[in-house]
Amino acid sequence: MSEEQISLRPLNDVTVLITAPKVLDNSNAHQMLNAITGAQAEGRKFLIIDMSHLEFISSAGVGSILGTVESSREIGGDIVLCNVSPNVLHVMQVLDLTEYLTIKISTQEAALACGVGPK
């Protein structure tokens, strides 16, 4: 997978792992939104967004994630961010989103939070 693309990998019937690209901004925020809403439409309650490649996120990128959190929570799921770099975490802190968003250190921690056992 290229660091420039968004990829999806099902972990079980209700959980999917979405890998964020290197940059999430106006040019591709709609792709992230489509990936998230598409997974939700397929019945995935838990979405893990792996941000290990993400170096920059704009307000449009944040919005593509933020606007979909409630729809997952309304059906008993969540959107969980993991492998968030210090720079991206700083953006989330400045926007006062760290209390609202579920953020885990690693993909494994995020999977456990979503009820997916260790692989």
Rosetta constraint file for C-alpha pairs under 8 A:
AtomPair CA 1 CA 5 HARMONIC 7.05 0.50
AtomPair CA 1 CA 7 HARMONIC 7.45 0.50
AtomPair CA 2 CA 21 HARMONIC 7.88 0.50
AtomPair CA 3 CA 20 HARMONIC 7.88 0.50
AtomPair CA 3 CA 21 HARMONIC 5.09 0.50
AtomPair CA 3 CA 22 HARMONIC 5.43 0.50
AtomPair CA 3 CA 53 HARMONIC 6.22 0.50
AtomPair CA 4 CA 21 HARMONIC 4.70 0.50
AtomPair CA 4 CA 22 HARMONIC 5.57 0.50
AtomPair CA 4 CA 23 HARMONIC 7.20 0.50
AtomPair CA 5 CA 20 HARMONIC 7.18 0.50
AtomPair CA 5 CA 21 HARMONIC 5.14 0.50
AtomPair CA 6 CA 18 HARMONIC 6.86 0.50
AtomPair CA 6 CA 19 HARMONIC 5.55 0.50
AtomPair CA 6 CA 20 HARMONIC 5.22 0.50
AtomPair CA 6 CA 21 HARMONIC 5.50 0.50
AtomPair CA 6 CA 31 HARMONIC 7.51 0.50
AtomPair CA 6 CA 32 HARMONIC 6.90 0.50
AtomPair CA 6 CA 35 HARMONIC 7.85 0.50
AtomPair CA 7 CA 18 HARMONIC 5.58 0.50
AtomPair CA 7 CA 19 HARMONIC 5.19 0.50
AtomPair CA 7 CA 20 HARMONIC 7.23 0.50
AtomPair CA 8 CA 16 HARMONIC 6.61 0.50
AtomPair CA 8 CA 17 HARMONIC 5.61 0.50
AtomPair CA 8 CA 18 HARMONIC 4.51 0.50
AtomPair CA 8 CA 19 HARMONIC 6.47 0.50
AtomPair CA 8 CA 35 HARMONIC 7.55 0.50
AtomPair CA 9 CA 16 HARMONIC 5.62 0.50
AtomPair CA 9 CA 17 HARMONIC 5.08 0.50
AtomPair CA 9 CA 18 HARMONIC 6.51 0.50
AtomPair CA 10 CA 15 HARMONIC 6.13 0.50
AtomPair CA 10 CA 16 HARMONIC 4.18 0.50
AtomPair CA 10 CA 17 HARMONIC 6.06 0.50
AtomPair CA 11 CA 15 HARMONIC 5.44 0.50
AtomPair CA 11 CA 16 HARMONIC 5.30 0.50
AtomPair CA 11 CA 17 HARMONIC 6.63 0.50
AtomPair CA 11 CA 116 HARMONIC 7.44 0.50
AtomPair CA 12 CA 16 HARMONIC 7.02 0.50
AtomPair CA 12 CA 116 HARMONIC 7.53 0.50
AtomPair CA 13 CA 43 HARMONIC 7.91 0.50
AtomPair CA 13 CA 44 HARMONIC 6.82 0.50
AtomPair CA 14 CA 43 HARMONIC 6.37 0.50
AtomPair CA 14 CA 44 HARMONIC 4.16 0.50
AtomPair CA 14 CA 45 HARMONIC 5.26 0.50
AtomPair CA 14 CA 46 HARMONIC 6.06 0.50
AtomPair CA 15 CA 44 HARMONIC 5.35 0.50
AtomPair CA 15 CA 45 HARMONIC 6.27 0.50
AtomPair CA 15 CA 46 HARMONIC 4.61 0.50
AtomPair CA 15 CA 47 HARMONIC 5.72 0.50
AtomPair CA 15 CA 48 HARMONIC 7.46 0.50
AtomPair CA 15 CA 114 HARMONIC 7.21 0.50
AtomPair CA 15 CA 116 HARMONIC 7.82 0.50
AtomPair CA 16 CA 39 HARMONIC 7.30 0.50
AtomPair CA 16 CA 44 HARMONIC 6.65 0.50
AtomPair CA 16 CA 46 HARMONIC 6.57 0.50
AtomPair CA 16 CA 47 HARMONIC 5.14 0.50
AtomPair CA 16 CA 48 HARMONIC 6.23 0.50
AtomPair CA 17 CA 47 HARMONIC 6.06 0.50
AtomPair CA 17 CA 48 HARMONIC 4.78 0.50
AtomPair CA 17 CA 49 HARMONIC 6.01 0.50
AtomPair CA 17 CA 50 HARMONIC 6.98 0.50
AtomPair CA 18 CA 35 HARMONIC 7.80 0.50
AtomPair CA 18 CA 47 HARMONIC 7.00 0.50
AtomPair CA 18 CA 48 HARMONIC 5.95 0.50
AtomPair CA 18 CA 49 HARMONIC 4.74 0.50
AtomPair CA 18 CA 50 HARMONIC 6.06 0.50
AtomPair CA 19 CA 49 HARMONIC 5.76 0.50
AtomPair CA 19 CA 50 HARMONIC 4.76 0.50
AtomPair CA 19 CA 51 HARMONIC 6.46 0.50
AtomPair CA 19 CA 52 HARMONIC 7.95 0.50
AtomPair CA 19 CA 53 HARMONIC 7.97 0.50
AtomPair CA 20 CA 24 HARMONIC 7.45 0.50
AtomPair CA 20 CA 32 HARMONIC 7.77 0.50
AtomPair CA 20 CA 49 HARMONIC 6.55 0.50
AtomPair CA 20 CA 50 HARMONIC 5.98 0.50
AtomPair CA 20 CA 51 HARMONIC 5.35 0.50
AtomPair CA 20 CA 52 HARMONIC 7.64 0.50
AtomPair CA 20 CA 53 HARMONIC 6.63 0.50
AtomPair CA 20 CA 54 HARMONIC 6.15 0.50
AtomPair CA 21 CA 51 HARMONIC 7.63 0.50
AtomPair CA 21 CA 53 HARMONIC 5.94 0.50
AtomPair CA 21 CA 54 HARMONIC 5.62 0.50
AtomPair CA 22 CA 53 HARMONIC 4.95 0.50
AtomPair CA 22 CA 54 HARMONIC 4.15 0.50
AtomPair CA 22 CA 55 HARMONIC 5.39 0.50
AtomPair CA 22 CA 56 HARMONIC 6.83 0.50
AtomPair CA 23 CA 54 HARMONIC 5.73 0.50
AtomPair CA 23 CA 55 HARMONIC 5.96 0.50
AtomPair CA 23 CA 56 HARMONIC 4.93 0.50
AtomPair CA 23 CA 57 HARMONIC 6.06 0.50
AtomPair CA 24 CA 28 HARMONIC 6.08 0.50
AtomPair CA 24 CA 29 HARMONIC 5.92 0.50
AtomPair CA 24 CA 54 HARMONIC 7.31 0.50
AtomPair CA 24 CA 56 HARMONIC 6.30 0.50
AtomPair CA 24 CA 57 HARMONIC 4.82 0.50
AtomPair CA 24 CA 58 HARMONIC 6.42 0.50
AtomPair CA 24 CA 60 HARMONIC 7.78 0.50
AtomPair CA 24 CA 61 HARMONIC 4.98 0.50
AtomPair CA 25 CA 29 HARMONIC 5.45 0.50
AtomPair CA 25 CA 56 HARMONIC 7.79 0.50
AtomPair CA 25 CA 57 HARMONIC 5.81 0.50
AtomPair CA 25 CA 58 HARMONIC 4.85 0.50
AtomPair CA 25 CA 59 HARMONIC 7.19 0.50
AtomPair CA 25 CA 60 HARMONIC 5.54 0.50
AtomPair CA 25 CA 61 HARMONIC 4.84 0.50
AtomPair CA 26 CA 30 HARMONIC 7.70 0.50
AtomPair CA 26 CA 58 HARMONIC 7.33 0.50
AtomPair CA 26 CA 60 HARMONIC 5.57 0.50
AtomPair CA 26 CA 61 HARMONIC 6.91 0.50
AtomPair CA 28 CA 32 HARMONIC 6.73 0.50
AtomPair CA 28 CA 61 HARMONIC 7.82 0.50
AtomPair CA 29 CA 33 HARMONIC 6.20 0.50
AtomPair CA 29 CA 60 HARMONIC 5.97 0.50
AtomPair CA 29 CA 61 HARMONIC 4.97 0.50
AtomPair CA 29 CA 64 HARMONIC 5.73 0.50
AtomPair CA 30 CA 34 HARMONIC 6.03 0.50
AtomPair CA 30 CA 64 HARMONIC 6.91 0.50
AtomPair CA 31 CA 35 HARMONIC 6.11 0.50
AtomPair CA 32 CA 36 HARMONIC 6.17 0.50
AtomPair CA 32 CA 61 HARMONIC 7.84 0.50
AtomPair CA 32 CA 64 HARMONIC 6.32 0.50
AtomPair CA 32 CA 65 HARMONIC 7.52 0.50
AtomPair CA 33 CA 37 HARMONIC 6.04 0.50
AtomPair CA 33 CA 64 HARMONIC 4.96 0.50
AtomPair CA 33 CA 65 HARMONIC 6.78 0.50
AtomPair CA 33 CA 68 HARMONIC 7.80 0.50
AtomPair CA 34 CA 38 HARMONIC 5.66 0.50
AtomPair CA 35 CA 39 HARMONIC 6.16 0.50
AtomPair CA 36 CA 40 HARMONIC 6.21 0.50
AtomPair CA 36 CA 47 HARMONIC 7.46 0.50
AtomPair CA 36 CA 65 HARMONIC 7.78 0.50
AtomPair CA 36 CA 68 HARMONIC 7.34 0.50
AtomPair CA 37 CA 41 HARMONIC 6.02 0.50
AtomPair CA 37 CA 68 HARMONIC 7.30 0.50
AtomPair CA 38 CA 42 HARMONIC 6.35 0.50
AtomPair CA 39 CA 43 HARMONIC 6.67 0.50
AtomPair CA 39 CA 44 HARMONIC 5.49 0.50
AtomPair CA 39 CA 47 HARMONIC 7.82 0.50
AtomPair CA 40 CA 44 HARMONIC 4.90 0.50
AtomPair CA 40 CA 45 HARMONIC 6.35 0.50
AtomPair CA 40 CA 72 HARMONIC 7.23 0.50
AtomPair CA 45 CA 72 HARMONIC 5.61 0.50
AtomPair CA 45 CA 73 HARMONIC 7.90 0.50
AtomPair CA 45 CA 75 HARMONIC 6.71 0.50
AtomPair CA 45 CA 76 HARMONIC 6.86 0.50
AtomPair CA 45 CA 77 HARMONIC 4.46 0.50
AtomPair CA 45 CA 78 HARMONIC 6.51 0.50
AtomPair CA 46 CA 72 HARMONIC 6.92 0.50
AtomPair CA 46 CA 77 HARMONIC 4.96 0.50
AtomPair CA 46 CA 78 HARMONIC 5.04 0.50
AtomPair CA 46 CA 79 HARMONIC 5.84 0.50
AtomPair CA 46 CA 80 HARMONIC 7.54 0.50
AtomPair CA 46 CA 114 HARMONIC 6.15 0.50
AtomPair CA 47 CA 78 HARMONIC 6.47 0.50
AtomPair CA 47 CA 79 HARMONIC 4.73 0.50
AtomPair CA 47 CA 80 HARMONIC 6.19 0.50
AtomPair CA 48 CA 79 HARMONIC 5.83 0.50
AtomPair CA 48 CA 80 HARMONIC 4.74 0.50
AtomPair CA 48 CA 81 HARMONIC 5.86 0.50
AtomPair CA 48 CA 82 HARMONIC 7.17 0.50
AtomPair CA 48 CA 107 HARMONIC 7.76 0.50
AtomPair CA 48 CA 110 HARMONIC 6.62 0.50
AtomPair CA 48 CA 111 HARMONIC 7.31 0.50
AtomPair CA 49 CA 79 HARMONIC 7.25 0.50
AtomPair CA 49 CA 80 HARMONIC 6.12 0.50
AtomPair CA 49 CA 81 HARMONIC 4.84 0.50
AtomPair CA 49 CA 82 HARMONIC 6.22 0.50
AtomPair CA 50 CA 81 HARMONIC 6.19 0.50
AtomPair CA 50 CA 82 HARMONIC 5.12 0.50
AtomPair CA 50 CA 83 HARMONIC 5.95 0.50
AtomPair CA 50 CA 84 HARMONIC 7.65 0.50
AtomPair CA 50 CA 107 HARMONIC 6.72 0.50
AtomPair CA 51 CA 81 HARMONIC 6.98 0.50
AtomPair CA 51 CA 82 HARMONIC 5.98 0.50
AtomPair CA 51 CA 83 HARMONIC 5.25 0.50
AtomPair CA 51 CA 84 HARMONIC 5.28 0.50
AtomPair CA 51 CA 85 HARMONIC 7.42 0.50
AtomPair CA 52 CA 82 HARMONIC 7.53 0.50
AtomPair CA 52 CA 83 HARMONIC 4.88 0.50
AtomPair CA 52 CA 84 HARMONIC 6.20 0.50
AtomPair CA 52 CA 85 HARMONIC 6.96 0.50
AtomPair CA 54 CA 84 HARMONIC 7.71 0.50
AtomPair CA 54 CA 85 HARMONIC 7.47 0.50
AtomPair CA 54 CA 88 HARMONIC 7.70 0.50
AtomPair CA 55 CA 85 HARMONIC 7.33 0.50
AtomPair CA 55 CA 87 HARMONIC 7.34 0.50
AtomPair CA 55 CA 88 HARMONIC 6.95 0.50
AtomPair CA 56 CA 87 HARMONIC 7.76 0.50
AtomPair CA 56 CA 88 HARMONIC 6.63 0.50
AtomPair CA 57 CA 61 HARMONIC 5.47 0.50
AtomPair CA 57 CA 62 HARMONIC 6.62 0.50
AtomPair CA 57 CA 88 HARMONIC 6.71 0.50
AtomPair CA 57 CA 91 HARMONIC 7.97 0.50
AtomPair CA 58 CA 62 HARMONIC 6.31 0.50
AtomPair CA 59 CA 63 HARMONIC 6.00 0.50
AtomPair CA 60 CA 64 HARMONIC 6.19 0.50
AtomPair CA 61 CA 65 HARMONIC 6.85 0.50
AtomPair CA 62 CA 66 HARMONIC 5.95 0.50
AtomPair CA 63 CA 67 HARMONIC 5.64 0.50
AtomPair CA 64 CA 68 HARMONIC 7.07 0.50
AtomPair CA 65 CA 69 HARMONIC 6.69 0.50
AtomPair CA 68 CA 72 HARMONIC 6.85 0.50
AtomPair CA 69 CA 73 HARMONIC 6.34 0.50
AtomPair CA 69 CA 78 HARMONIC 6.39 0.50
AtomPair CA 69 CA 79 HARMONIC 5.77 0.50
AtomPair CA 70 CA 74 HARMONIC 5.90 0.50
AtomPair CA 70 CA 78 HARMONIC 7.85 0.50
AtomPair CA 71 CA 75 HARMONIC 6.87 0.50
AtomPair CA 72 CA 76 HARMONIC 6.64 0.50
AtomPair CA 72 CA 77 HARMONIC 4.88 0.50
AtomPair CA 72 CA 78 HARMONIC 4.98 0.50
AtomPair CA 72 CA 79 HARMONIC 6.73 0.50
AtomPair CA 73 CA 77 HARMONIC 4.75 0.50
AtomPair CA 73 CA 78 HARMONIC 5.03 0.50
AtomPair CA 73 CA 79 HARMONIC 7.96 0.50
AtomPair CA 77 CA 114 HARMONIC 7.80 0.50
AtomPair CA 78 CA 102 HARMONIC 7.77 0.50
AtomPair CA 78 CA 114 HARMONIC 7.82 0.50
AtomPair CA 79 CA 101 HARMONIC 7.71 0.50
AtomPair CA 79 CA 102 HARMONIC 6.86 0.50
AtomPair CA 80 CA 101 HARMONIC 7.25 0.50
AtomPair CA 80 CA 102 HARMONIC 4.99 0.50
AtomPair CA 80 CA 103 HARMONIC 5.74 0.50
AtomPair CA 80 CA 104 HARMONIC 7.06 0.50
AtomPair CA 80 CA 110 HARMONIC 6.28 0.50
AtomPair CA 81 CA 101 HARMONIC 7.67 0.50
AtomPair CA 81 CA 102 HARMONIC 6.22 0.50
AtomPair CA 81 CA 103 HARMONIC 4.72 0.50
AtomPair CA 81 CA 104 HARMONIC 6.17 0.50
AtomPair CA 81 CA 110 HARMONIC 7.34 0.50
AtomPair CA 82 CA 103 HARMONIC 5.73 0.50
AtomPair CA 82 CA 104 HARMONIC 4.81 0.50
AtomPair CA 82 CA 105 HARMONIC 5.50 0.50
AtomPair CA 82 CA 106 HARMONIC 5.33 0.50
AtomPair CA 82 CA 107 HARMONIC 5.75 0.50
AtomPair CA 82 CA 110 HARMONIC 6.37 0.50
AtomPair CA 83 CA 104 HARMONIC 7.11 0.50
AtomPair CA 83 CA 105 HARMONIC 5.48 0.50
AtomPair CA 83 CA 106 HARMONIC 5.20 0.50
AtomPair CA 83 CA 107 HARMONIC 6.76 0.50
AtomPair CA 84 CA 88 HARMONIC 6.25 0.50
AtomPair CA 84 CA 89 HARMONIC 6.04 0.50
AtomPair CA 84 CA 103 HARMONIC 7.82 0.50
AtomPair CA 84 CA 105 HARMONIC 7.19 0.50
AtomPair CA 85 CA 89 HARMONIC 6.02 0.50
AtomPair CA 86 CA 90 HARMONIC 6.01 0.50
AtomPair CA 87 CA 91 HARMONIC 6.58 0.50
AtomPair CA 88 CA 92 HARMONIC 6.47 0.50
AtomPair CA 89 CA 93 HARMONIC 6.17 0.50
AtomPair CA 90 CA 94 HARMONIC 6.09 0.50
AtomPair CA 91 CA 95 HARMONIC 6.22 0.50
AtomPair CA 92 CA 96 HARMONIC 6.15 0.50
AtomPair CA 92 CA 97 HARMONIC 5.19 0.50
AtomPair CA 92 CA 98 HARMONIC 5.92 0.50
AtomPair CA 93 CA 97 HARMONIC 5.93 0.50
AtomPair CA 93 CA 98 HARMONIC 5.72 0.50
AtomPair CA 97 CA 101 HARMONIC 5.93 0.50
AtomPair CA 98 CA 102 HARMONIC 7.36 0.50
AtomPair CA 98 CA 103 HARMONIC 7.37 0.50
AtomPair CA 103 CA 110 HARMONIC 7.80 0.50
AtomPair CA 104 CA 109 HARMONIC 6.03 0.50
AtomPair CA 104 CA 110 HARMONIC 5.52 0.50
AtomPair CA 105 CA 109 HARMONIC 6.59 0.50
AtomPair CA 105 CA 110 HARMONIC 7.59 0.50
AtomPair CA 106 CA 110 HARMONIC 6.27 0.50
AtomPair CA 107 CA 111 HARMONIC 6.06 0.50
AtomPair CA 108 CA 112 HARMONIC 6.22 0.50
AtomPair CA 108 CA 118 HARMONIC 6.90 0.50
AtomPair CA 109 CA 113 HARMONIC 6.22 0.50
AtomPair CA 110 CA 114 HARMONIC 6.37 0.50
AtomPair CA 111 CA 115 HARMONIC 6.33 0.50
AtomPair CA 111 CA 116 HARMONIC 4.96 0.50
AtomPair CA 111 CA 117 HARMONIC 6.97 0.50
AtomPair CA 111 CA 118 HARMONIC 7.79 0.50
AtomPair CA 112 CA 116 HARMONIC 5.07 0.50
AtomPair CA 112 CA 117 HARMONIC 5.79 0.50
AtomPair CA 112 CA 118 HARMONIC 7.25 0.50
